[in-house]
Amino acid sequence: MSWLTTYVRPRIRGLLNREVPDNLWTNCSSCHQMVLNKELRRTLNVCPHCGHHMKVVAADRLEWTFDKDSYTLIELPKVPNDPLGFRDQKRYSDRLKDARAKSHINESLVVAHGKITGHPAVVAVQAYEFMAGTMGSALGEAFLAAARLAVLQRSALVVFTASGGARMQEGLISLMQMPRTTVAVQMLKDAGLPYIVVLTDPTTGGVTASFAMLGDVQIAEPKALIGFAGPRVIEDTVREKLPEGFQRSEYLLEHGMLDMVVERRDLRATLGRVIGLLTNETPEQASPAPEGAPSGGATSQPESGAARTAA
């Protein structure tokens, strides 16, 4: 055998057959361009080609919102896993187990407290990666805990919404979280504390019909879908073609349902400025954000004491 067959051919085959890992690239759902994940991380999950704001996991949202190394997760109240013994194609309890294994969080709302540009704040983030951020009894309890902690600490409550609505597996119990979260918002208003909502893509159903639309200041990310029923359902009901961009952030801003539309890279600074204006307080020295992102870091374990106090 010549050196061509013993050395060169195997090397060429190795180069041609080399497998590319699946986690190197992400396909933008808007412009369908492939984006290197390292680049996407640098741009805070915003497509560098078209500016589309992709979905964000709860951990990243907290990291990009708080000052560096300034926040702590709180332990949230426990609720029955399957109050109705619901089953469709799978048991509801099994669906919860699967969702927890995939998302590495316990429920669809994550709560932390810390500082945003030096201002103390409690932040609650709906985790779309957990059963599409749907609202059940656990979310209601977590939202109440967040509101109580904000009242206890005399700080603002910031909520990031991202949800498919009420969770069907909990039936009427999930719908009862709408008035419960409304009561929690009223607690903040009675205490004279800011309640700020940041609506992200998508925010729909019972979440939109309750706490998502009750903010003292309503902020949204660009082109986020925000509404109760989806556009197709509305078109089928009214039998008319909806206007271009209907139920998107810019349309709602134009029609008075939002106060501002803010790009993700500017959200942290905007939230800090709004909190400062609403509380009329001078912030403490804020921790610097790392290059390319506003941001944070949290303790690896939830702070149980804060949750027990809040509950």
C-alpha positions in Angstrom: 0.0 0.0 0.0 1.1 3.5 -0.8 1.2 6.4 1.7 -1.9 7.8 -0.2 -4.1 4.9 0.9 -2.6 4.4 4.3 -2.3 8.0 5.4 -3.9 10.6 3.2 -7.2 8.8 2.5 -8.1 8.2 6.2 -7.3 11.8 7.0 -9.6 13.1 4.3 -12.4 10.8 5.3 -11.9 11.9 8.9 -12.3 15.6 7.9 -15.3 14.9 5.7 -17.1 12.7 8.2 -16.5 14.8 11.2 -19.7 15.3 13.1 -20.7 18.9 14.2 -22.2 19.1 17.6 -25.9 20.0 17.6 -25.5 22.7 20.3 -23.2 25.0 18.3 -25.9 26.8 16.3 -29.4 28.1 16.8 -31.8 28.8 14.0 -33.6 32.2 14.3 -37.4 31.6 14.2 -37.9 35.0 12.5 -35.3 35.3 9.7 -34.2 31.6 9.7 -30.5 32.5 9.8 -28.1 30.2 11.7 -26.5 32.0 14.6 -23.5 30.7 16.5 -24.5 30.1 20.2 -21.5 32.0 21.5 -22.6 35.0 19.5 -26.2 34.6 20.6 -25.0 34.5 24.2 -23.1 37.8 23.7 -26.2 39.5 22.2 -28.5 38.3 25.1 -30.4 35.9 22.8 -31.2 38.6 20.3 -30.6 37.6 16.6 -27.7 39.7 15.3 -29.2 39.5 11.7 -32.8 40.7 12.3 -33.0 41.8 15.9 -35.6 39.1 16.9 -35.8 38.7 20.7 -35.7 34.9 21.3 -37.0 33.2 24.3 -34.9 33.3 27.5 -34.6 30.8 30.3 -35.4 32.1 33.8 -31.8 31.8 35.0 -30.5 34.0 32.2 -33.2 36.5 32.8 -32.2 36.9 36.4 -28.5 37.1 35.5 -29.1 39.8 33.0 -31.4 41.9 35.2 -29.6 42.1 38.5 -26.3 43.7 39.3 -23.3 41.4 39.3 -23.3 38.9 42.2 -26.1 40.8 44.0 -29.1 38.5 44.0 -30.4 35.4 45.9 -33.1 32.9 44.9 -35.8 32.4 47.5 -37.4 29.1 48.4 -41.0 29.1 47.4 -44.0 27.6 49.2 -44.9 24.0 48.4 -48.2 23.0 46.9 -49.9 19.6 46.1 -48.5 18.3 42.8 -51.7 17.0 41.4 -54.7 18.4 43.2 -57.3 17.0 40.7 -55.6 13.7 39.9 -55.7 14.8 36.3 -54.7 12.5 33.5 -54.9 12.8 29.7 -52.3 11.0 27.6 -50.0 11.1 30.7 -50.5 11.6 34.4 -50.2 15.3 35.4 -47.7 14.2 38.1 -45.6 12.6 35.4 -45.7 15.7 33.2 -44.4 17.7 36.2 -41.6 15.3 36.8 -40.6 15.5 33.1 -40.7 19.3 33.1 -38.6 19.5 36.3 -36.0 17.2 34.8 -35.8 19.2 31.5 -35.8 22.7 33.0 -33.9 22.0 36.3 -36.5 24.2 38.1 -39.5 23.2 40.2 -42.2 25.4 38.8 -43.1 28.1 36.2 -42.2 31.1 38.4 -38.8 31.8 39.8 -38.3 34.5 42.4 -35.1 36.3 43.6 -34.2 39.5 45.4 -31.2 41.7 45.0 -30.3 45.0 43.4 -30.9 46.5 40.0 -28.4 49.3 39.3 -28.1 49.7 43.1 -31.8 49.8 43.8 -33.2 46.9 45.9 -35.8 44.9 44.1 -37.7 41.6 44.1 -37.9 40.0 40.6 -40.3 37.2 39.6 -39.6 35.5 36.2 -42.1 33.3 34.4 -40.1 30.3 33.0 -41.5 29.5 29.6 -39.3 26.4 29.5 -41.4 24.9 32.3 -44.7 23.8 30.7 -44.9 27.0 28.6 -44.9 29.2 31.7 -48.5 28.1 32.5 -50.2 29.4 35.6 -51.2 26.9 38.3 -51.5 27.0 42.1 -47.7 26.9 42.5 -47.3 30.1 40.5 -50.0 31.8 42.6 -48.2 30.9 45.8 -44.9 32.0 44.4 -46.4 35.3 43.2 -47.9 36.0 46.7 -44.5 35.1 48.3 -42.8 37.6 46.0 -45.3 40.4 46.8 -45.0 39.8 50.5 -41.2 39.8 50.4 -41.3 43.1 48.4 -43.6 44.6 51.1 -41.3 43.3 53.9 -38.2 44.7 52.3 -39.9 47.9 51.1 -38.7 47.3 47.6 -40.1 47.3 44.1 -41.5 44.1 42.5 -40.5 43.5 38.9 -42.3 40.7 37.0 -41.3 39.2 33.7 -44.2 37.5 32.0 -43.9 34.7 29.4 -46.9 32.3 29.5 -49.3 30.2 27.5 -52.0 31.1 30.1 -53.8 29.0 32.8 -52.7 25.4 33.2 -55.5 23.1 32.0 -54.4 20.2 34.2 -55.5 22.2 37.3 -58.8 23.3 35.9 -60.7 25.9 38.1 -57.8 26.0 40.6 -55.6 27.5 37.9 -58.2 30.1 37.1 -58.4 31.1 40.8 -54.8 32.3 40.6 -56.1 35.2 38.6 -57.8 36.9 41.6 -55.1 35.7 44.0 -52.3 37.4 42.0 -54.5 40.5 41.7 -54.8 40.6 45.5 -51.0 40.4 45.7 -50.7 43.4 43.4 -53.1 45.3 45.5 -50.9 44.6 48.6 -48.0 46.4 46.8 -50.2 49.3 45.8 -51.5 49.7 49.4 -47.9 49.7 50.6 -47.0 52.4 48.1 -44.4 50.2 46.4 -43.7 50.1 42.6 -45.0 47.1 40.6 -43.3 46.9 37.2 -44.3 44.4 34.5 -42.0 43.4 31.6 -44.0 41.6 29.0 -42.1 39.2 26.8 -43.0 36.8 23.9 -45.5 35.3 24.4 -47.8 36.6 27.1 -51.3 35.2 26.7 -54.4 33.8 28.4 -55.2 34.2 32.1 -51.8 35.8 32.8 -52.7 38.7 30.4 -56.1 38.9 32.0 -54.7 39.3 35.5 -51.3 40.4 36.9 -49.6 41.1 33.5 -51.8 44.2 32.9 -51.7 45.7 36.4 -48.3 47.3 36.5 -47.6 50.9 37.5 -45.3 50.8 34.5 -45.9 48.4 31.6 -42.8 47.6 29.5 -42.4 45.1 26.7 -39.7 43.6 24.6 -39.9 44.3 20.8 -42.4 42.4 18.8 -43.6 40.3 21.7 -47.0 38.6 21.3 -49.3 40.0 24.0 -53.0 39.2 24.2 -55.7 37.0 25.7 -56.8 34.8 22.7 -54.4 34.2 19.8 -54.8 36.1 16.5 -56.1 33.0 14.6 -58.8 32.5 17.2 -59.9 36.1 17.0 -59.9 36.1 13.2 -62.1 32.9 13.2 -64.4 34.6 15.7 -64.9 38.0 14.1 -64.3 36.7 10.5 -62.2 39.7 9.6 -58.5 40.1 8.7 -56.6 41.6 11.7 -54.4 44.7 11.2 -50.7 44.1 10.5 -48.8 43.6 13.8 -51.9 43.1 15.8 -51.2 42.0 19.4 -47.5 42.9 19.0 -45.7 45.2 21.4 -45.5 48.1 19.0 -49.2 47.9 18.2 -50.1 47.9 21.9 -47.8 50.8 22.6 -49.4 52.8 19.8 -52.9 52.1 21.3 -52.0 53.0 24.8 -51.7 49.6 26.5 -48.0 49.9 27.1 -45.7 52.6 28.4 -42.6 51.7 26.5 -41.0 49.1 24.3 -37.4 48.4 25.3 -34.7 46.3 23.7 -33.3 43.6 25.9 -29.8 45.1 26.1 -31.4 48.3 27.6 -33.8 46.6 30.1 -31.6 46.6 33.1 -30.7 50.3 32.9 -34.3 51.1 32.1 -35.6 49.2 35.1 -33.1 50.8 37.4 -34.1 54.3 36.2 -37.8 53.6 36.6 -37.4 52.2 40.1 -35.4 55.2 41.0 -38.1 57.6 39.7 -40.9 55.7 41.4 -39.1 55.4 44.8 -37.4 58.7 44.7 -34.3 57.1 46.2 -30.6 57.4 45.3 -29.2 54.0 44.4 -26.3 52.5 46.2 -23.1 51.9 44.1 -24.1 49.4 41.5 -21.9 46.5 40.6 -20.5 46.8 37.1 -21.9 44.5 34.4 -19.5 42.2 32.5 -18.7 43.2 28.9 -21.5 42.5 26.4 -24.2 42.0 29.0 -25.8 43.7 32.0 -25.3 41.3 34.7 -25.3 38.9 37.6 -24.8 35.7 39.3 -26.7 34.0 42.1 -26.1 31.8 45.0 -26.4 28.2 44.1 -29.0 27.4 46.8 -32.3 29.3 47.4 -32.5 31.4 50.5 -35.1 29.6 52.7 -35.2 32.2 55.3 -36.4 34.9 53.0 -39.2 32.7 51.7 -40.4 31.7 55.1 -40.5 35.3 56.1 -42.3 36.2 52.9 -44.8 33.4 53.2 
